[in-house]
Amino acid sequence: VSIGIDLVVAGLAERLAQEVPRSIHGNATIQRAKVYIEAHLSDTTLDPPQLAAAVGVSLRRLQELFHERGRHISDYIWGRRLETAAKRLSDPACAHVSIGVLAYGCGFSSQAHFARRFKDRYGISPREHRQTHRQKVQSVASAFGFSSSPAE
């Protein structure tokens, strides 16, 4: 009987442990990590060990915190780089910036690596993405009576 009670108690304890909300310290660490990533996105050397050191936890602990949230640290970093690059490619204010310079500014060490990762994520090349958004802006502008050609 005692063994049965111990098994039930152990099962309940395990179930309760799974339902306990994430620790406040863990959430704060993740938030600090995300802020650091945003501030250092253009750093081509940004990697999980550097990030862990910057937020003051071991690499293993940081990996655990990201895994609890269903992510890998490096996947999160690359995702943020790609999202930032996609926004910049879509931004008319960045239309004069070459794709290579834009890629480097988002932390990619080469334009080829950037193009490969971008296409894997979005299904089109960075150039196609930029052209698609440029056409959308021009369509909206002409719908409102604005010309995309310089004033004479």
Buried (B, 14 or more C-beta within 10 A) or exposed (E): EEEEEEEEEEEEEEEEEEEEEEEEEBEEBBEBBBEBBEEBBEEBEBEBEBBBEBBEBEBEBBBEBBEEEEBEBBEBBBBBBBBBBBEBBBBEEBEEBEBBEBBBBBBBEEBEEBBEBBBEBBEEBBEBBBEEBBEEBBEEEEEEEEEEEEEE
